[in-house]
Amino acid sequence: MRLRWLRGNRDADEYAEIVAAVAEVQAGIPPDDEAVAAAFFDLDNTVLQGASLFYLARGLARRDFFRTRDLLRFAIKELRYRRGAEDDADIQQARSAALAFIADRKVQEISHIAEEVFEESMEENIWPGTRAISQVHLEQGQQVWLVTAAPAEVATVFAQRLGMTGALGTVAEHVDGFYTGRLVGDLLHGEAKAAAIRALASREGLQLELCSAYSDSINDIPMLNMVGHPCAVNPDRALLAHARRHNWRIRDYRRRHRVAMLGRSALAGALVGAAVGAAVATRRRL
């Protein structure tokens, strides 16, 4: 597999970690099983750092879909989400808010905005390790599907840009090209993901015991349990414990990111402190 696109500004240790993950996946794929095997990836915190819905909300706010106060509420939930505090109530509230914001809007307009937001902020926040793993499955001839509670429009953009087979996402109802503010069915979350994958496997002739699944959340246990090769990626505490008990593969790409964030935070704090100190000193001299 070609990994040149991963190098960028990454250090040797991080690059080595990604290469190790790729080798691990390659070793676990029997050469004769590609046609009946597939890989299923959650999106938020698994492929993307944070929640895609909040990136979309920020993009909508920049385009005057709602007020700054609403964006702040989204930002607070996004911070919690990045820390692994996925909460069903937050997800449901975010879903309801998003549906309200897009009601009576053109489907084509929102799809176009999703593409723009991907380029503006999402693409640079894709986890390189998870992206590399998805490419391994593709190069081995397997189908690769994004399966997420995120809006289908966002999921489709990711799948297309990353060269995946396709995407399953939450579908917002639309009539005559305009959103109604309601869902078709329910949020693609938890058991609903497993049901969607089961239906997809039946349609595509896939053997689930040969398939792989990747997620960060304990809420995706139904999806992870149904495949032969589950993997916890950037897992929350509950999923990490479950994965260890069942000897599942675990990949955590957050450690170096956290160190970098702490370093930037410390630097920012030092700069602010220096600026305040300088201002106080100047005032005293006056």
Secondary structure, 3 states (H helix, E strand, C coil): CCCHHHHCCCCHHHHHHHHHHHHHHHHCCCCCCHHHCEEEECCECCCECCCHHHHHHHHHHHCCCCCHHHHHHHHHHHHHHHCCCCCHHHHHHHHHHHHHHHCCCEHHHHHHHHHHHHHHHHHHHECHHHHHHHHHHHHCCCEEEEEEEEEHHHHHHHHHHCCCCEEEEECEEEECCEEEEEECCCCCCCHHHHHHHHHHHHHHCCCHHHCEEEECCHHHHHHHHCCCEEEEECCCHHHHHHHHHCCCEEECCHHHHHHHHHHHHHHHHHHHHHHHHHHHHHHHHC
